[in-house]
Amino acid sequence: MRIRVDTELCQGHGRCYMLAPDLFDPDDNGYCQPTDERIVPAELADQARRAFMNCPEDAIILTEET
């Protein structure tokens, strides 16, 4: 699974880094940014999905890899 954030849509609500602290951090302005190379380890997949489902702006994009 890969994760990315559409920075044009993010409004800085902070739900992503509150729900998935291992995957997201706020930037200097409080907007969401992934914490690493944007590949989600299997053990953090539930956090990624939780953040994706709770983003009010639909700024988080998950891509399932097969």
Secondary structure, 3 states (H helix, E strand, C coil): CEEEECCCCCCCCCHHHHHCCCCEEECCCCCEEECCCCECCHHHHHHHHHHHHHCCCCCEEEECCC
